Amino acid sequence: MIITNSCHRWLPVLARKVFQYWNEETVREIEAVTPADEDTPVEALIEFFDLERFVSKMGASLPQMN
């Protein structure tokens, strides 16, 4: 993504609306529930992040894991 001078218009909105809850406490809460172990199976990550739903909205499907 190329960032241009037009960023000055949407960055304050992004900061105010999207990241209004971004603080140390919420980051710790997210870290506590997000699978981050390097041995986490791909299937667990797909399920946790609900990736099948997002991929299907794009008209695609995830490959079957064997």
N, C-alpha and C positions, 0 to 999 in steps of 0.2 A: 504494500500500500504506500502510495506516495503522499506525504503530508505537505500541504501547500499553505499559503497564507490565509486561506479560508478557515483554517483550524480555529482561529480566534473566535469564530462564531459558535462552533459547536462544542469546544472543550469545556466552557463553563457549564453548559447544559449537561454534558456527560458527567462532569464532576458532581454536580448538584443532584441529578436524578438517579444515576446509576451507582455512583460510588458513595452515596450519602451514608451508607451503613458500613463502609470499609474502615475498620479500626482494628486495633490489636486484639480485642476480645472476639470479634467476629472471625478474624483470621485464625485464631486458636481453635474456635469452634469448628470451622471448616476443615482445618488440618486434622482435628480429632476424628472426624467421620470419613475422611477421604482415604481410600486405600492407597498407600504410598510405598509399601514394601516392595523391594525390587523383585521379590518372588511371587508377587500377586499375579494370578493367572489372567490372561487376556480376557477370558470369558467373564471374570469378576469385574474387570474394568468396563467392559461393554455393558454389562448389566447396571453397574453403579451409575455410569454417566448416561444411561438410557440411549446409547448410540444407535441402536436399531431403529428407534423412533425417528431420530434426526436423519439417518441415512435413507429411510423409507420415504420421508417427505421430499427428498431429492430425486425420488424415482429410482433408487438403486437398492441394493441389498448387500449385507456384509457377507464375506466368504465364510463357508462352513469351516469351523475349527475341528481338526481331527486329533 
